[in-house]
Amino acid sequence: MFIHWGVYALLGRHEWTMYLENIPVDEYRQLASRFNPQHYHPEDWVELAQQAGMRYMVLTSRHHDGFSLYDTKGLSDHDAPHSAAGRDLVGELIEGCRAEGIAPHFYHTTLDWYQPGFNDDFDAYLDYLHQSVEVLCSSYGEIGGLWFDGNWSKPDADWKEDRLYSIIRKYQ
């Protein structure tokens, strides 16, 4: 089961809304102050996945809008614990998955419209990206996999994938 969900849900549209509607970063950032999914019950998603015969779930831990559903451990304040939700939403899904034997996977963007370094200082941005992935790989125990999306945005860039995958292998 692949679940695309994030702060963009408040707009009632899709994960590309920030980009396609040219919403400025400062305006988009304000969505986090309203992002409080009080009816978020990941155990219901896990139950649905199990009933459908799914063996794993992929959640958008961070999409291109740069908002993380997990605690980035100080790397950014554009994450669920710093939003109105005030908690780690990925962690809650992990608990539900583990309770029912469903393997958790993470979708994680490599493209980031929120972080200025993506366009201004790509090496610094890659440090941020790699540290973010390290947080995911070291904070939740065993995960089933990672689904990366966004390298197509800079096809000629050196994404330092060897470094990224060595971080993943260190923890997973």
Contacts in CASP RR format, 6 or more apart in sequence:
PFRMAT RR
TARGET T0000
AUTHOR 0000-0000-0000
METHOD contacts of the structure
MODEL  1
MFIHWGVYALLGRHEWTMYLENIPVDEYRQLASRFNPQHYHPEDWVELAQ
QAGMRYMVLTSRHHDGFSLYDTKGLSDHDAPHSAAGRDLVGELIEGCRAE
GIAPHFYHTTLDWYQPGFNDDFDAYLDYLHQSVEVLCSSYGEIGGLWFDG
NWSKPDADWKEDRLYSIIRKYQ
1 45 0 8 1.000
1 48 0 8 1.000
1 49 0 8 1.000
1 52 0 8 1.000
1 54 0 8 1.000
1 56 0 8 1.000
1 57 0 8 1.000
1 58 0 8 1.000
2 57 0 8 1.000
2 58 0 8 1.000
2 107 0 8 1.000
3 45 0 8 1.000
3 57 0 8 1.000
3 58 0 8 1.000
3 59 0 8 1.000
3 60 0 8 1.000
4 14 0 8 1.000
4 15 0 8 1.000
4 60 0 8 1.000
4 63 0 8 1.000
4 107 0 8 1.000
5 59 0 8 1.000
5 60 0 8 1.000
5 69 0 8 1.000
6 15 0 8 1.000
6 35 0 8 1.000
6 60 0 8 1.000
6 63 0 8 1.000
6 65 0 8 1.000
6 67 0 8 1.000
6 69 0 8 1.000
7 31 0 8 1.000
7 32 0 8 1.000
7 35 0 8 1.000
7 65 0 8 1.000
7 67 0 8 1.000
7 83 0 8 1.000
8 14 0 8 1.000
8 15 0 8 1.000
8 17 0 8 1.000
8 18 0 8 1.000
8 31 0 8 1.000
8 63 0 8 1.000
8 65 0 8 1.000
8 67 0 8 1.000
9 37 0 8 1.000
10 31 0 8 1.000
10 34 0 8 1.000
10 35 0 8 1.000
11 17 0 8 1.000
11 31 0 8 1.000
15 60 0 8 1.000
15 63 0 8 1.000
15 64 0 8 1.000
15 65 0 8 1.000
16 64 0 8 1.000
17 23 0 8 1.000
17 65 0 8 1.000
18 28 0 8 1.000
18 64 0 8 1.000
18 65 0 8 1.000
18 113 0 8 1.000
19 64 0 8 1.000
19 65 0 8 1.000
19 113 0 8 1.000
25 113 0 8 1.000
25 114 0 8 1.000
28 65 0 8 1.000
28 114 0 8 1.000
29 78 0 8 1.000
29 114 0 8 1.000
31 67 0 8 1.000
32 67 0 8 1.000
32 78 0 8 1.000
32 82 0 8 1.000
32 83 0 8 1.000
32 84 0 8 1.000
33 83 0 8 1.000
33 84 0 8 1.000
34 84 0 8 1.000
35 67 0 8 1.000
35 80 0 8 1.000
35 83 0 8 1.000
35 84 0 8 1.000
35 85 0 8 1.000
36 83 0 8 1.000
36 84 0 8 1.000
36 85 0 8 1.000
36 86 0 8 1.000
37 85 0 8 1.000
37 89 0 8 1.000
40 85 0 8 1.000
40 89 0 8 1.000
40 92 0 8 1.000
42 89 0 8 1.000
42 92 0 8 1.000
42 93 0 8 1.000
42 95 0 8 1.000
42 96 0 8 1.000
43 96 0 8 1.000
43 99 0 8 1.000
43 100 0 8 1.000
45 57 0 8 1.000
45 93 0 8 1.000
46 57 0 8 1.000
46 93 0 8 1.000
46 96 0 8 1.000
46 97 0 8 1.000
46 99 0 8 1.000
46 100 0 8 1.000
46 102 0 8 1.000
47 100 0 8 1.000
49 57 0 8 1.000
49 102 0 8 1.000
50 100 0 8 1.000
50 101 0 8 1.000
50 102 0 8 1.000
54 102 0 8 1.000
55 102 0 8 1.000
55 103 0 8 1.000
56 102 0 8 1.000
56 103 0 8 1.000
56 104 0 8 1.000
56 105 0 8 1.000
56 144 0 8 1.000
57 93 0 8 1.000
57 97 0 8 1.000
57 102 0 8 1.000
57 103 0 8 1.000
57 104 0 8 1.000
57 105 0 8 1.000
58 105 0 8 1.000
58 106 0 8 1.000
58 107 0 8 1.000
58 147 0 8 1.000
59 69 0 8 1.000
59 90 0 8 1.000
59 93 0 8 1.000
59 104 0 8 1.000
59 105 0 8 1.000
59 106 0 8 1.000
59 107 0 8 1.000
60 69 0 8 1.000
60 107 0 8 1.000
60 108 0 8 1.000
61 68 0 8 1.000
61 69 0 8 1.000
61 70 0 8 1.000
61 90 0 8 1.000
61 106 0 8 1.000
61 107 0 8 1.000
61 108 0 8 1.000
61 136 0 8 1.000
62 68 0 8 1.000
62 69 0 8 1.000
62 70 0 8 1.000
62 108 0 8 1.000
62 109 0 8 1.000
62 112 0 8 1.000
62 132 0 8 1.000
63 107 0 8 1.000
63 109 0 8 1.000
64 109 0 8 1.000
64 111 0 8 1.000
64 112 0 8 1.000
64 113 0 8 1.000
64 149 0 8 1.000
64 150 0 8 1.000
65 113 0 8 1.000
65 114 0 8 1.000
66 76 0 8 1.000
66 78 0 8 1.000
66 109 0 8 1.000
66 112 0 8 1.000
66 113 0 8 1.000
66 114 0 8 1.000
66 115 0 8 1.000
67 78 0 8 1.000
67 79 0 8 1.000
67 80 0 8 1.000
67 83 0 8 1.000
67 114 0 8 1.000
68 76 0 8 1.000
68 78 0 8 1.000
68 79 0 8 1.000
68 80 0 8 1.000
68 132 0 8 1.000
69 79 0 8 1.000
69 80 0 8 1.000
69 88 0 8 1.000
69 89 0 8 1.000
69 90 0 8 1.000
70 79 0 8 1.000
70 80 0 8 1.000
70 88 0 8 1.000
70 89 0 8 1.000
70 90 0 8 1.000
70 91 0 8 1.000
70 135 0 8 1.000
70 136 0 8 1.000
70 139 0 8 1.000
71 79 0 8 1.000
71 80 0 8 1.000
71 81 0 8 1.000
71 88 0 8 1.000
71 135 0 8 1.000
71 139 0 8 1.000
72 79 0 8 1.000
72 132 0 8 1.000
72 135 0 8 1.000
73 135 0 8 1.000
73 139 0 8 1.000
75 128 0 8 1.000
75 131 0 8 1.000
75 132 0 8 1.000
75 135 0 8 1.000
76 115 0 8 1.000
76 128 0 8 1.000
76 132 0 8 1.000
78 114 0 8 1.000
80 86 0 8 1.000
80 87 0 8 1.000
80 88 0 8 1.000
80 89 0 8 1.000
80 90 0 8 1.000
81 87 0 8 1.000
81 88 0 8 1.000
90 106 0 8 1.000
90 136 0 8 1.000
90 140 0 8 1.000
91 140 0 8 1.000
93 104 0 8 1.000
94 104 0 8 1.000
94 140 0 8 1.000
94 143 0 8 1.000
96 102 0 8 1.000
97 103 0 8 1.000
97 104 0 8 1.000
98 104 0 8 1.000
103 143 0 8 1.000
103 144 0 8 1.000
103 145 0 8 1.000
104 140 0 8 1.000
104 143 0 8 1.000
104 144 0 8 1.000
105 143 0 8 1.000
105 144 0 8 1.000
105 145 0 8 1.000
105 146 0 8 1.000
105 147 0 8 1.000
106 136 0 8 1.000
106 143 0 8 1.000
106 145 0 8 1.000
106 146 0 8 1.000
106 147 0 8 1.000
107 146 0 8 1.000
107 147 0 8 1.000
107 149 0 8 1.000
108 132 0 8 1.000
108 133 0 8 1.000
108 136 0 8 1.000
108 146 0 8 1.000
108 147 0 8 1.000
108 148 0 8 1.000
108 149 0 8 1.000
109 148 0 8 1.000
109 149 0 8 1.000
109 150 0 8 1.000
110 129 0 8 1.000
110 148 0 8 1.000
110 149 0 8 1.000
110 150 0 8 1.000
110 151 0 8 1.000
110 153 0 8 1.000
110 159 0 8 1.000
111 118 0 8 1.000
111 149 0 8 1.000
111 150 0 8 1.000
111 151 0 8 1.000
111 152 0 8 1.000
111 153 0 8 1.000
111 154 0 8 1.000
112 118 0 8 1.000
112 125 0 8 1.000
112 129 0 8 1.000
115 125 0 8 1.000
115 128 0 8 1.000
117 124 0 8 1.000
117 125 0 8 1.000
117 128 0 8 1.000
118 125 0 8 1.000
122 154 0 8 1.000
122 157 0 8 1.000
126 159 0 8 1.000
126 160 0 8 1.000
126 163 0 8 1.000
129 164 0 8 1.000
130 160 0 8 1.000
130 163 0 8 1.000
130 164 0 8 1.000
130 167 0 8 1.000
133 146 0 8 1.000
133 164 0 8 1.000
133 167 0 8 1.000
133 168 0 8 1.000
134 167 0 8 1.000
134 171 0 8 1.000
136 143 0 8 1.000
136 146 0 8 1.000
137 143 0 8 1.000
137 146 0 8 1.000
137 167 0 8 1.000
137 168 0 8 1.000
137 170 0 8 1.000
137 171 0 8 1.000
137 172 0 8 1.000
138 171 0 8 1.000
142 172 0 8 1.000
143 172 0 8 1.000
144 172 0 8 1.000
145 172 0 8 1.000
146 168 0 8 1.000
151 157 0 8 1.000
151 159 0 8 1.000
END
